[in-house]
Amino acid sequence: MDTKWFLSKIQDDFRGGKITVEKAHKLLEKLDIRCSYIHVKHIFKDNDMKKQGRITIEEFRSIYRIIAHREEIVEIFNAYSENRKILFENDLIQFLVQEQYVFEMSKTIASEIIQKYEPIEEVKKVHQMSFEGFTRYMDSSECLLFKPEYKRVYQDMTQPLSDYFISTSHNTYLISDQLLGPSDLWGYVSALVKGCRCLEIDCWDGSQDEPVVYHGYTLTSKLLFKTVIQSIQKYAFLTSEYPVVLSLENHCSPHQQEVMADILQNILGDSLLCDMLDDFQDTLPSPEALKFKILVKNKKIGTLKETRERKGTDKHGKVGELEEDDLDQEEEEESKDSETQDDSVSKSSQEKESDSKRSLAIIFLKKKKTRKVKISLALSDLVIYTKAEKFRNFHHARLHQQFNENNSIGESRARKLSKLKVSEFIFHTRKFITRIYPKAMRADSSNFNPQEFWNIGCQMVALNFQTPGLPMDLHNGKFLDNGGSGYILKPQFLRDNKSQFNPHKANDSDPITLTIKIISGIQLPLSNSFTNKADTLVIVEVFGVPNDQMKQQTRVIKKNAFSPRWNETFTFIIQVPELALIRFVVVENQGLIAGNEFLGQYTIPLLCMNKGYRRVPLFSRMGENLEPASLFVYVWYVR
């Protein structure tokens, strides 16, 4: 530590003598040292020799060294510094090329890093870097695991919509369970802010000619359809400029469907896609062609040509009719299975509550039946490239399904098909947008693992965004890619009709050998704020095709959540890197009985990972950034 520089920065703050923990925390931030108040509080307590709640300048200096001078960074610095005090410009260049894989390196880049991160003016002027500057650089966003070039839209966005994975939510209006919980506009706002591009809206007749949104036949609260569309209009393109699909589950009478059509047109205006694009009359358009457009997904009467011919005519009062099974095969099976369950075993209150919700779900399923669906032409004609078409089987779809027709398949049926007819399923998703939705018996709004359906090219894998856990971690991690736009171009083997790709037999491809060294933890989140002496470990998981699914974990470091050191290296052979996600999970080991307590996680597509010494940010169960909590790792992979 440069004593002269350090004292010049802090001595004014000690003019009154000693400082409190709050002042110490602010002073660390003033010195550009990111730190958690909870960890600072514990370190402050350990260094407050007189236990008076106030510390001297020397005691603060000790705290600064503990937080800022991490031993693992000291070791890297010393390996490249000729005198263990200063990095010359050439030393920094050598480090960036050899360790950080910055191949297009120049003195200009090194000089810019020095100018940006070196806090000591005398050192900066001579184009050198002190340990203080090196620490700040290693803790910066430039050393994050995620490749910065993938934080913008970089993929080809001119392919048909069916060629993309699309961020999709299920029952977007719900912020709790499926049967009793509240409906809230926040469901739509938060989903759009997260980059979601397909929103679900369950529409029912309301009083005074005002259609409402809620989960029908349940006790969930209701929203006005009009206010839902107003919220969507306001936030649709805040995060991404690419198209938004409104997936309508339409239970309204023809008259209220006409009200819906008027609301959609009046509120959304020019952003609502009401007609085919001239260049896309027999193929699906691309995300690029549909920028800033909102599409309606619903049942439709007739063809797109007939829709165009009706343009400009008065469609109010005109109704088309479809015969449709409102209860799909999967839900029918669930209803039957649920009735045969044995309820004689004594159950906990939590299990009884779950059973109560399950019973409500069965009632919900039984109320759905085969019926004649009457569709207002005014609403039908707003459906262009996203016509909802019931999925019968792959043979029928191959013979009869039109390019603008999309299918929705329940998770249970989709899972069976993905195992029994995987090649046909992949062939289907190359041409038609396919939406997978959670089974109706998930009354608690739980989610399935989306990876199995991405593996077969399903574009819209719909999840309950309000429910935290592994499935949403995987979703959020996957859609970090391509600038968080909500659209990710599927790998070539899921788009090319000549490809023989089968996720269950993917072991003869061009694999990647991935090596991850878990070096240390940085101010890890705490499950108990009374102490930072937690027993911590890290689990590294790979999600992808079945052969790539694996996990490894470090040993437990006892009584240290502030700066645990593992220095453990794991190697993974990954057959299909294009579909692989890597998930880092930090847990607190609470013994054999209590098990592991989740502390934080980070999920990232394998091909978005930077090589070299990298910082892995951590996120809470609810998806909140826990910075400065992070992992320090070394990553290397080769194909």
N, C-alpha and C positions, 0 to 999 in steps of 0.2 A: 504494500500500500504506500502511495506517495503521501507522506505525512504532511508536507507543506500544502499540497492541494486539498487534502482532506480537512485540515484545520481551517483553511480559508473558506471552505464551504459551510462549516457548521458552527464556528466560534460565536457568530452573532446570536445564534439560537441559545447559547449557554451564558449570555450576559447576566441573566438573573440567577445563575447557579445551576441547579439541577432541573431536569425535565421529566414530565410524566410519560406514561406509556402512549397516550394519545399523541403527544407532541413528538415522541420518538418515531411513531408510525408515519406521521406527516413528514418528518425530516428524512426518513428513508425514501419516501416517494419523491421528495424534492431532489434527492440524489439519483433519481431514475432507477431505483431498486424496487421492483414490483414485489409486494409482500402481502400476505394474508394477516389481517389484524389479529385473528385468533392465535396464529403461530407467533407473531410478534409479542403478544401478551405473555405467552408461556416463556419465551426466551428472555423477555424483559424481567420476568419474575425470577428466573434463574440467575440473572446478572445483577439484580438489585441487592447488593451485598448487605446493606443495612435494613433491608425489608421496610423501607419507608414509602414505597410507591413513587420514588423519584431517583433518578440516576445522574451520575457525573459524566463529564465528557469522555473520560477514559472507559467508563462502563458502556457508554453508547458506542465507542469505537470497537469494543469487543463484540457487541451485538451486530454491528455492521459487518465485521469480518465473518461472523458465523453465517449470516444470511447471504452476503455477496460473494464471499471467497469459497465457493464450492470446490472441494478437493478434486473432483473429477475434471473440472474445467482447468484447475491449476496444472494438472498432469498433462493435459493436451497443450496448454500454453507453453509449458516448459519444454515439451518435445520439439517445438518449432522456434523457440526463442534462444538465440545464441548465448545470451547472458542471463536468462531467466527473469529479466526485468522489462525488456522491450521487444516487440516484434517489428522488424524492419519491413518495408513494403514487400520486398522479395520473399521474406518469411511468410507473410500473409498470403501472397500469391501461391506459394508452395502448399500451404495448408488448404486453400480453397480448391486447388486442382487435385491434390492427392486424397484429401479426406471428404470434401464436399462435392466432388465431381462437377465442378464448374469448369467445363472444358473450353468455353469461349472466354478465356480469361485475359485480362490486360491490366496494365498499371492504372489505367483510368478507373476500372471497377474497384480495384484495391484502394485507390485514393478516395473514391466516393464513400466506401465503407468506413475508412478512417475518419473522414470529415463528418460523417453522420453519427458515429458512435463514440469517438474518443472524447472524454470529458476534460482532459488536461490540455489547455491551450498550447503550452510549450511543446508538448509531444506532438500534437496535431500539426503545428506549423512546420515541423521537420518530417512530415509524412511517416510517422511511426505510430505504433499502437501499444499502449500500456495494458496491463492486465485488466484495469478498470474498463477500458474500451472494449477489450476482447470479451469480457463478461457480458457487457451490454449488447454486443453483437450476437453472441450465442443465445441470449435470452430474447432476441428480437423476432419479429414475424418472418424475417428472411431465413431463419433456421427452423421454421415449422416443418412438420412431416409432409404436409400437403403441398404439392407442386404449385407455385404461384400462377403458372401459365394456364392451369385448369380452373382458376377462379373466374375466368371469363368464358364466354361462349366461343369454343374453338372447333367444335365438330361441324360437319357438313349438315346444314339445316334445310337442304333443298330436296331431301328424299321424301317419299310418301309418309303420311302420319303413321301408317302401320309399321314403319321401320324403326320406331322409337319406343323406348320405355317411357311411360308418362306417369308422373307423380299423381296418385289418385287416392281420394279419401272416401270412406264409407259413412253413410248417415252423418254427413258433415255438420248438421244442425245440432247434434247431441254433444253434450260436454260431460256426460256421465254414462250411466247404464242405458240399455235399450228399452226398458219397460217403465221405469218410474222417474228417471232423471229429467232435468230441465233441458229444454231446447234453448239455444242462445245464438245470437248473431255472431258472438265471439268465435264460435266454431268455424264460420266462414272466413272471418277476418284473419284469424290465426293461421288457418290452412293456407290462405293465399299469401300471407307474409312468409310462410315457410316454402313457398314456391310450388304449392299444389296446383295442378292444371286441370283436374277433373273433380268437380264437386257434385255431391248427390243431394237432391231436393225431393223429399216426399210431399206430394201435393194432394190436399183434400179440400172438399167444399167447406167454406166457412160461412158465417152469418153475414147478412147485408152484402151479398155478392163479393165477398172478400176471401179468395182462396187462402188456406192456411198451410203451414208446414209443420208436421210432427210425425211421430212414428205411429201409424194407424193401429187401432184396436189396443192401444196401450195407454198408460197414464202419464206419458211424457207431455210436457207443456207445449203450447202452440205459438208459432210466430206467423205474422202476416207474410204472405208470399211477396207482397210489394216491398216490405222492408228488407227482406232477404236479397232481392234483386238490387235494391238501392245500395246495400253494403257491398255486394259483389262488384257493382259498377264502380264504386269508389276505390276498391282495393285490387281489382283484377290484375292490373299491370304494374303494381308497385314494385314487385320483386322481379318479374319476368315479363318480357314483351311478347312472349309466344302465346298461342291460342289457349283459351279456357273453354272447357266442355262442361255444360250444365246437364248432368245426368238426371232427368226427371223420372221419378217413380210416380206416375200420374194416376190418381184415383178420382179425379174431379169429373163432374157432370160436363156435358158439352158446353153448356152456357158458361160455367166458370172457367173452362178451358179457353173460351174466347176472351174472358177477362184476363187470364194469364198471358195470352198472346198480345193483348193491348199493353199490358204492363211491361212485358219484355221489349216491345218495340218502342214504347214511349220513354222508358228509363234508359235502355241501352243504346238507343239511337243507331248511329252509323257503326258502332262496334259490333252490333248483332249481325251475324251472317244470315242473310235472308234469301240468297240465291247462289247458284253455282258460279264459280269463277270461270271466266271464258276459257282459260287454258287447262281447266280440270273438269271436263264434262263426262269423262268415263274412267278417270283415275282419281285416287285420293290426292288432295293437294299436300304441300309440305308445310311444316311449321313456319318456314320463312314466308311462304305465300299467304299465310293466315295470321301474320303478326297483328297484334292488337285487335283480334277478332274473338267474339264469343259465339260458340256453337251450341245448339240445343240438341240433346240426345233424348229421343222419345219414339214412341210408335209413330208410324207414318202410313198414310193412305196413298196408294198409287206410286208413280215413278217421279223422278226428278224432272223429266220432260213435261209431264202433266202439271207439275208444280209451276214450272216456268210459264206454261201456257195460261195458267190461272192468274198470273201476276197482274195486278191492277184491277182485278174483278172483286166484287163484294162477296166475301166468303162467310160472313156472319150468318149464323143459323143453319149452315150447311154441315152435315155430319156424315162421316164414314164409319163403317163398322168392321171390326175384326173379331174373330173368335179366338180367344187366347186362354191358356191355362194360367190363372193367376198364381197357382201353387205349383212350383216346379218339382221335379222328381226328387231332388235332394231333400227339400223341406217335407215332402210326403213321407220319405223314409224316416226322417228325424221324428216326425209326429208319431209314427207307428212304434219306433224304438222306445220313445219316451214313455208310452203307455204301458209297456211291458216291464218296466223297471221295478225291482223289488224294494218297497219302502218299509219293510218290517224291521230293518236294522235301526237301532237307536242312533240318533245323529246329534251333532253339536248345533248350537244356535246359528252358527255361521253356515253350516251345511243346510239347515232348515230354511234359512233365508235364501240360499242358492236354489233349493228345491222350489221355493215359492215363486221365484223369478222364472224358473224352468217351467212350472205349471202355467204361468201367465204366457210364456212363449208358446206353449202347446196350444192354448186357446187362440193366440194370435195366428198360429198356423192353420188351425181348423176354420177360422173365419174366412181364409182365402180359399177360393174355389174357381172352378172353370166357369167362365162367364163371357158374355158378349161385351167387348170393349168398344164403346162409342167414342170416336175421336173427332173433335172439331177440326174442320179443314183449316181454319185460321191458325191453329196451333200446329197442325200437321205440316203445313207449308213452311213453317220456320225450321223444320228438320231437313238438313241438306246432306252433309257428309257423315252424319252420325245417327243413322236410323237404327233403333233398337229392334233386333230380330231374334226371336226365340231360337235357341240352339237345339237342334234335334239330334243330329249326328254328323260326323265328318263327311260321310258319303253324300248326304243331302246337301250339305253346305257346298261341297265341290261342284255339284250339279246345278244348284239353284241360287246360291247366295250371291247378291250383287256387291260391287266394290264398296258401296257406301253403307253397307249393313254391318252392324256390330253385334257381337254376342256377349251376354253375361252368363257366367257359369259359376255355380256355388262351389266352394272350396272342396267339399267331399267328393262330388262328382268329378271335378277337375283333377283331383288327386288320383282317383281311380283311372281316369283316362290317360293321365301322364305316365302311369305305370304299364297299362295294358296296350295303349295305342300311341306311344310317344312319338313315333315318326309322323303319323297322321296329324297329331296335335301340333307339332312344329311346322308341318306343311301348312296347316290352317292359319297359324299365327303369322306366317310370312305374308299372307294376303289380307287377312281380316283382323281388325282391332278386336281383341278379346279381353273382356273384363272379368276378373275373378273377385268374388265377394265373400265375406265371412258367413258361415252357416248361421241360420236364424237362432239356433240354440245357444249362441254366445250372448246370453242375456246380460252378462257383465261387461260387454263391449271389449272382450279380450280379442286378441289377434292371432292369426296363423303366421307361420314363417313364410315370408314372401319369396325367399330365395328359390324354392322348388318350382315356382311358376315363372320367375325370371329365366330360369335355366331352360325353359321350353319356349321362350319368346313372347309370353303373355305381356301385352303392352300396359294394360291398366290393372294393376294388382292393388285392390282397394283395401285400405286399412282404417281402423278407428283411430284417427289422429289424437284423440283425447286420452288414449290409454298408453302410458309409458311401458317400456320393457324392451326385450330383445327385438321383436319384429319392427318396432318403430326405430330402434337404433340402427338396424340394417337399412331401413328405408331412408332415414336421414343421412346415413353414410353414403349410400349409393348415389343419392341426388345432390351430394356436394359437387359431383362432377359436372363438367360443361357449364360452369358459371352459376350453378344453382338454378338453372333456367326451368327445371321441371321436365325437360326433354333430354333423353340420352340415346344416342344412336346405338341400335343393337349391333353386336358383333356381326361381322360378315357372314359367319357360318349360320346365323339365325335369320339371315335375309336372303341368302343365295339358294335358289331352288335346286341347284345341283349338289348342294352340301348334304352329306350323309351324317351330319352331327347327331349324336345320341348322348345326352348327359349321363346316362347310366353306364355307358361303355367308353367314356372319354379317357382313355389311358394310352393312346398312341399318337397324341398330338405333340406340339412343340412346348415342352414344359419349362417352367421357370424354377430355378433354385433360389429360394428366398432365405436370407440369413438376417435374423434380428437379434441384436445384443441389447438386453434390458440392463442399462447401466445403473440408473438411479431414479428416485422419485424426488419431486420438488414440491415442498409444502403441500402435501397430499390433503385432500378434504378429510374432515373428522366426523365420525358418527357421534362422538361425545366431546363437546367443547371444553369439558373440565380438564382434559389432559390431551397432550399430543404424543403420548407414548403408546400408540396403537401398534399391534402386530400386523404387518402388511405384506401382501404378496401381489403378483401380477399374473394374470391369465392372458395368453395370446391365443385367439381363436381364428380359424380360417373357415369362411362360408363360401360355398360355390357348388360345383357339381358334386355328387356323392363321394367320388374318390378323393376329392380335395378337402372334405370336411374333417377337421382335426383341431386339437388344441394342446397346448403345453403350458406349464406354469412354473414360476420361480419358487424358490424356498421362501419360508416366512422370515422376515426380518423383525426381530422382537423389539417392542417398545420404541418405535421410531416412525412417525408419520411425517416428520419434518424433512429428513434427508436420508431415507434408506438407500443403501448401496447393495445391489444384487450382483451385477457383473456376470450375468448368465446369458449364454448364447443358444438360440434355437434355430434349427434349419428345417425348412418345409419344401417339399417337392410339389409344385402346383401345376397340374395338368392343363387346366383351362384358366389362365390368368385373366382373360378378358371378362370373366364372370365372378372372379374371386373378390371377396371383401375381407379385410383384416380388422379384427376387433380386439382392442386392448381393454382389459377390465382390471381395475384396482379394487381389491377387497381387503377387509379387515378380518383376520382369522380370530374367531371367538371361541375356539375349542371344538371338540368332537360333537358335543351336544348341540350347542348354539349354531355351529357351522360358520359360514362366511357372510359378512355384512358388506353389501355393495357400497362402494365409495365414489366411483366414477368410471366413465368409459369413453372410448373414442373409436369410431368405426370409419374406415376409409377404403375406397377401391384400391386394390393392389397396384394398379398401373398409375394411380395418382400419387404414389409415395415417392418422396425425394430420397436419394441415397445419402449416406454419410451420417454425421452427428446431427441428430434432429430432436426437436422438442415436440412431444405429443400432448396437445391440450386435453383436458378432461371435462366431461359434461355430466351433469347430474342425471338422475333417473327421469326427471321431467324435461331434460334437454337444455338446461341452463348451463352456460359457460362458467366453469369453476376457477378460472384464472385467478391467481398465478399457478394454481395446482396443475402439475403436468408430470410427464415422464421424460427422462432423457435417454435416448436410445441411439444405437448405430445400426443403420440399415444398408444392406447390400443385396443385389439380386442380379442374376445373369441368365440369359436364355441360350 
